[in-house]
Amino acid sequence: MKRSNTATEFARRALSHLNAGTTDQAPDVMVLPVSTYLDKDRFEREFETIFFRHPQALLLSIEIPNPGDFVARTVMTKPILAVRGKDGKARVFLNVCRHRGAKLCQDGKGNQPRFVCPYHSWSYDSAGKLVGMNGRNKFGDADPSELGLTELPSAEAAGVIWTILTPGETLDIDAWLDGMRGELEKLELDGWHIVDQRPLPGPGWKVTMDGYLEAYHHDSVHANTLSKHTIGNLLVHEVYGHHQLLTMGRRNLDELNRKPESEWEAETYIRQIHCVFPNFQLSGIRGGHCLVSQILPGTTPEDSVTIQTILASKKPETPEEIADSEAFSRMALVAVGEEDYPIGFGIQKGLRSGANDHFLIGRNEPGIQHYHRTVAELAGA
């Protein structure tokens, strides 16, 4: 559904819940078998179908803003090379030489006009074309026009570079994002500045994702971090196809009871988490900063890696701005790496204990319910 709600509408709904002591709810409690998290055959089917056959966010556009900028990264076993071409277009390739399959360049980022294979010095330009063959006159018949880097389906939209990790798939980004594209465009991600980026080891993909999709745990787990800024167990839940927008009330939300709606600056009273299926989360925790989380499954149901990126709405320049960005970055690291994920690791270990054969996902956890139903739908479970 192509709709785009206003911040005032979300704030109005959050305030209504605050005053009534309620929250958005699913129709019923969901029974979720523990095997959902553990079954290896199911995991492999979901891994292949969801993460290799459907679009996902790869990079923020601001990670490769200029021609020649590139990021090389291993994404769930796939060696990926994203490059901004001379024509300004972002392209995504498999980071594999077409001669003998060597990795073209090491994981990292930078700017360069050509990529030269370390094995036999075949070279490719920023559009993936083979532009140099070492000793070509001795090599034999080979058509360079047929030996460019293997390109992955990709699109750039709403300040994000999206890709499908399997060559030859069709990517229709408008159809995939549905109404979430409009919500992402409101963030104007093209104008943000990267403050920090780091990998965080996490428990299994689903255990990790569950923690991003509800506000039920905030007051108990994040009493010293997020709970200082947002109200726990109060959620406005909006669905856009496979994707979700979670809106929480900030601690100052009650002030709106004493202001006419025409004077509201709604964005200062709510916190929103944009949950783009299957693994891309954008969370505005407090003004001027945003936390981006990309949850990448490991090769088993037991582990994952999160790429955590800290954004500021403008480049921090004054001592006060730099200190503020550093404080936000530290809070995000503590909230996730020291509060959420240790509990997640404990859950992961407890899954095989036999204590539970199923979990109950509450009516106040509609985000988790929607996510698991979407996984089952797309994986044909």
TORZA-937918 format. One record per residue (C-alpha): residue in one letter; x negated, y, z; residue number from 1. Coordinates in steps of 0.25 Angstrom, whole numbers. Each point is the difference from the previous one (the first is absolute). Example, Ala and Ser with C-alpha at 12.3 -4.5 7.8 and 13.67 -1.06 7.14 Angstrom:
2
("A",(-49,-18,31),1);
("S",(-6,14,-2),2);
REM end
This chain:
381
("M",(0,0,0),1);
("K",(-6,13,-4),2);
("R",(3,9,12),3);
("S",(-9,9,8),4);
("N",(5,4,14),5);
("T",(-4,13,7),6);
("A",(-8,1,12),7);
("T",(12,7,7),8);
("E",(9,-12,-3),9);
("F",(-10,-9,6),10);
("A",(-2,9,12),11);
("R",(15,1,2),12);
("R",(1,-15,0),13);
("A",(-11,-1,10),14);
("L",(6,11,9),15);
("S",(13,-8,0),16);
("H",(-7,-12,5),17);
("L",(-7,7,11),18);
("N",(13,6,5),19);
("A",(7,-13,0),20);
("G",(-11,-9,4),21);
("T",(1,-8,-12),22);
("T",(-8,-4,-12),23);
("D",(2,-5,-15),24);
("Q",(3,-15,1),25);
("A",(0,-12,-9),26);
("P",(14,-8,-1),27);
("D",(-5,-11,9),28);
("V",(-12,-6,7),29);
("M",(-9,-8,-10),30);
("V",(-6,-14,3),31);
("L",(-14,-1,-6),32);
("P",(-7,-13,1),33);
("V",(-14,0,5),34);
("S",(-4,-8,-13),35);
("T",(3,13,-8),36);
("Y",(-14,4,6),37);
("L",(-7,-13,0),38);
("D",(4,-9,-12),39);
("K",(-12,0,-9),40);
("D",(7,-4,-13),41);
("R",(10,11,2),42);
("F",(-11,10,3),43);
("E",(-7,-4,-13),44);
("R",(13,1,-8),45);
("E",(3,14,6),46);
("F",(-15,4,-2),47);
("E",(0,-3,-15),48);
("T",(14,5,-3),49);
("I",(1,13,8),50);
("F",(-14,5,1),51);
("F",(-5,-5,-14),52);
("R",(13,2,-8),53);
("H",(7,12,5),54);
("P",(-5,15,1),55);
("Q",(-8,5,12),56);
("A",(-7,13,4),57);
("L",(-15,-1,-3),58);
("L",(-5,14,2),59);
("L",(4,14,3),60);
("S",(-2,9,-12),61);
("I",(-9,9,8),62);
("E",(-10,-12,2),63);
("I",(-4,2,-15),64);
("P",(4,14,-3),65);
("N",(-11,3,-11),66);
("P",(-4,-6,-14),67);
("G",(-10,-11,3),68);
("D",(4,-2,15),69);
("F",(2,-15,3),70);
("V",(3,-9,12),71);
("A",(-5,-15,0),72);
("R",(7,-8,10),73);
("T",(4,-15,2),74);
("V",(15,-1,2),75);
("M",(5,-13,5),76);
("T",(-11,-8,-7),77);
("K",(1,8,-13),78);
("P",(-12,9,-4),79);
("I",(6,13,-4),80);
("L",(-6,13,-7),81);
("A",(9,12,0),82);
("V",(-6,12,-9),83);
("R",(5,13,-4),84);
("G",(-3,2,-15),85);
("K",(-5,12,-8),86);
("D",(15,2,-4),87);
("G",(4,1,14),88);
("K",(7,-13,0),89);
("A",(-2,-10,12),90);
("R",(-2,-14,-5),91);
("V",(-2,-13,8),92);
("F",(-9,-12,-4),93);
("L",(-5,-13,5),94);
("N",(-14,3,4),95);
("V",(-6,-11,-8),96);
("C",(-9,1,-12),97);
("R",(6,-7,-13),98);
("H",(-13,-6,-3),99);
("R",(-3,-10,11),100);
("G",(9,4,11),101);
("A",(-9,7,9),102);
("K",(5,11,9),103);
("L",(-2,13,-7),104);
("C",(-3,9,12),105);
("Q",(0,-2,15),106);
("D",(12,4,9),107);
("G",(-1,15,3),108);
("K",(4,14,-7),109);
("G",(-7,10,-8),110);
("N",(0,7,-13),111);
("Q",(-7,-5,-13),112);
("P",(3,0,-15),113);
("R",(-4,-14,-2),114);
("F",(-1,-14,7),115);
("V",(-11,-9,-3),116);
("C",(0,-14,3),117);
("P",(-12,-4,9),118);
("Y",(-1,-14,-7),119);
("H",(-2,3,-15),120);
("S",(2,15,0),121);
("W",(13,1,-8),122);
("S",(6,13,2),123);
("Y",(14,6,1),124);
("D",(6,14,0),125);
("S",(10,6,9),126);
("A",(11,-5,-9),127);
("G",(-5,-14,1),128);
("K",(-6,-1,-14),129);
("L",(-12,-8,-3),130);
("V",(-10,10,-5),131);
("G",(-13,-7,1),132);
("M",(-6,-14,-2),133);
("N",(-14,-2,4),134);
("G",(-7,-7,-11),135);
("R",(12,0,-9),136);
("N",(-8,-3,-13),137);
("K",(-4,-13,6),138);
("F",(13,-4,7),139);
("G",(8,-4,-12),140);
("D",(15,2,-4),141);
("A",(7,8,10),142);
("D",(11,11,-2),143);
("P",(-2,11,11),144);
("S",(14,5,-2),145);
("E",(5,-14,5),146);
("L",(-9,0,12),147);
("G",(5,12,8),148);
("L",(2,-2,15),149);
("T",(13,-8,4),150);
("E",(10,11,3),151);
("L",(11,-2,11),152);
("P",(14,6,-2),153);
("S",(-1,13,7),154);
("A",(8,13,2),155);
("E",(-2,13,7),156);
("A",(12,6,7),157);
("A",(3,8,13),158);
("G",(-15,2,3),159);
("V",(-3,-15,0),160);
("I",(-7,-9,-10),161);
("W",(9,-13,-1),162);
("T",(-4,-13,-6),163);
("I",(3,-15,-2),164);
("L",(-12,-9,3),165);
("T",(3,-9,-12),166);
("P",(-3,4,-14),167);
("G",(12,0,-10),168);
("E",(11,2,10),169);
("T",(10,12,-3),170);
("L",(0,12,10),171);
("D",(12,9,0),172);
("I",(-4,9,11),173);
("D",(14,8,0),174);
("A",(8,-13,1),175);
("W",(-10,-6,11),176);
("L",(0,13,9),177);
("D",(15,2,-2),178);
("G",(4,12,9),179);
("M",(-12,-1,8),180);
("R",(-8,8,-11),181);
("G",(8,12,4),182);
("E",(-3,-1,14),183);
("L",(-15,-2,-3),184);
("E",(-1,12,-9),185);
("K",(5,9,11),186);
("L",(-13,-3,7),187);
("E",(-8,6,-11),188);
("L",(-12,-10,2),189);
("D",(-8,6,-11),190);
("G",(-3,12,9),191);
("W",(-5,-7,12),192);
("H",(-14,-2,5),193);
("I",(-6,-13,4),194);
("V",(-6,1,14),195);
("D",(-4,-14,3),196);
("Q",(2,-14,-6),197);
("R",(-4,-13,7),198);
("P",(4,-15,-1),199);
("L",(6,-7,13),200);
("P",(1,-15,1),201);
("G",(14,-4,4),202);
("P",(8,-12,3),203);
("G",(8,-7,-11),204);
("W",(7,8,-10),205);
("K",(14,-2,5),206);
("V",(-3,2,15),207);
("T",(-7,13,-4),208);
("M",(11,5,-9),209);
("D",(10,-2,11),210);
("G",(-7,10,9),211);
("Y",(2,11,-10),212);
("L",(15,-2,-2),213);
("E",(6,3,13),214);
("A",(0,11,11),215);
("Y",(4,-10,11),216);
("H",(-14,-2,5),217);
("H",(-5,14,0),218);
("D",(3,4,15),219);
("S",(-6,-13,5),220);
("V",(-12,-1,-9),221);
("H",(-3,14,-3),222);
("A",(2,7,13),223);
("N",(-13,8,-1),224);
("T",(1,3,-15),225);
("L",(12,0,-10),226);
("S",(10,0,12),227);
("K",(-5,13,4),228);
("H",(5,6,-14),229);
("T",(12,-9,-4),230);
("I",(12,-6,7),231);
("G",(0,-15,1),232);
("N",(11,-10,-4),233);
("L",(7,12,-8),234);
("L",(0,-3,-15),235);
("V",(7,6,-12),236);
("H",(-1,-11,-11),237);
("E",(1,2,-15),238);
("V",(-2,-10,-11),239);
("Y",(-4,2,-14),240);
("G",(0,-13,-7),241);
("H",(-11,-8,6),242);
("H",(-6,12,7),243);
("Q",(4,7,13),244);
("L",(-1,14,7),245);
("L",(-1,-1,15),246);
("T",(4,13,7),247);
("M",(-3,2,15),248);
("G",(2,12,9),249);
("R",(-11,8,5),250);
("R",(0,4,15),251);
("N",(5,14,-3),252);
("L",(12,-6,-7),253);
("D",(10,5,11),254);
("E",(-3,14,-3),255);
("L",(9,-1,-12),256);
("N",(12,-1,9),257);
("R",(-3,15,3),258);
("K",(-2,5,-14),259);
("P",(9,3,-11),260);
("E",(-3,-10,-12),261);
("S",(-3,12,-9),262);
("E",(-12,3,9),263);
("W",(-6,-14,0),264);
("E",(-14,-3,-5),265);
("A",(4,-15,0),266);
("E",(-13,-6,-4),267);
("T",(-6,5,14),268);
("Y",(10,-9,7),269);
("I",(-1,-13,-7),270);
("R",(-11,-10,-4),271);
("Q",(2,-8,-12),272);
("I",(-7,-13,-5),273);
("H",(1,-3,-15),274);
("C",(0,-15,-1),275);
("V",(-3,-4,-14),276);
("F",(1,-15,-3),277);
("P",(-8,-8,2),278);
("N",(-11,6,8),279);
("F",(-1,15,-1),280);
("Q",(3,9,12),281);
("L",(0,15,1),282);
("S",(2,6,14),283);
("G",(1,15,4),284);
("I",(-3,-1,14),285);
("R",(-2,15,3),286);
("G",(-1,13,-8),287);
("G",(-10,1,-11),288);
("H",(-5,-14,0),289);
("C",(4,-14,-6),290);
("L",(-4,-14,3),291);
("V",(0,-9,-12),292);
("S",(-1,-15,2),293);
("Q",(-2,-11,-10),294);
("I",(2,-14,6),295);
("L",(-8,-10,-9),296);
("P",(3,-15,3),297);
("G",(-12,-9,2),298);
("T",(-1,-13,-7),299);
("T",(7,-8,11),300);
("P",(13,4,9),301);
("E",(-9,3,12),302);
("D",(-7,13,-4),303);
("S",(0,13,-8),304);
("V",(-7,13,-2),305);
("T",(6,14,1),306);
("I",(-6,11,-8),307);
("Q",(3,12,9),308);
("T",(-1,14,-6),309);
("I",(1,13,7),310);
("L",(5,12,-7),311);
("A",(1,15,3),312);
("S",(9,9,-7),313);
("K",(-12,9,-3),314);
("K",(-15,-2,1),315);
("P",(-4,3,15),316);
("E",(-10,11,0),317);
("T",(1,8,13),318);
("P",(-5,-7,13),319);
("E",(14,0,5),320);
("E",(5,-7,-13),321);
("I",(-11,-10,0),322);
("A",(2,-3,15),323);
("D",(15,-2,-3),324);
("S",(-2,-10,-12),325);
("E",(-10,-8,8),326);
("A",(10,-1,12),327);
("F",(10,-5,-10),328);
("S",(-9,-10,-6),329);
("R",(-4,-5,14),330);
("M",(14,-1,4),331);
("A",(4,-8,-12),332);
("L",(-12,-9,2),333);
("V",(4,-2,15),334);
("A",(15,-2,-3),335);
("V",(-3,-11,-11),336);
("G",(-13,-6,3),337);
("E",(0,0,16),338);
("E",(15,-1,3),339);
("D",(8,-6,-12),340);
("Y",(-10,-10,-6),341);
("P",(-5,-7,14),342);
("I",(15,-3,2),343);
("G",(1,-5,-14),344);
("F",(-12,-9,2),345);
("G",(7,-6,12),346);
("I",(12,-2,-8),347);
("Q",(-7,-7,-11),348);
("K",(-7,-10,10),349);
("G",(13,-2,7),350);
("L",(7,-4,-12),351);
("R",(-6,-14,0),352);
("S",(2,-2,15),353);
("G",(14,-7,-1),354);
("A",(6,11,9),355);
("N",(10,4,-11),356);
("D",(6,-6,-12),357);
("H",(7,12,-5),358);
("F",(0,15,4),359);
("L",(12,9,1),360);
("I",(-1,13,-7),361);
("G",(9,10,6),362);
("R",(11,9,-6),363);
("N",(-9,12,4),364);
("E",(-11,-6,-9),365);
("P",(7,2,-13),366);
("G",(-14,3,-7),367);
("I",(-5,-14,3),368);
("Q",(12,-7,-4),369);
("H",(0,7,-13),370);
("Y",(-14,-3,-3),371);
("H",(1,-15,3),372);
("R",(12,-1,-9),373);
("T",(-7,7,-11),374);
("V",(-12,-9,1),375);
("A",(9,-12,-1),376);
("E",(8,6,-12),377);
("L",(-12,3,-8),378);
("A",(-8,-13,3),379);
("G",(12,-8,-2),380);
("A",(0,-6,14),381);
REM end
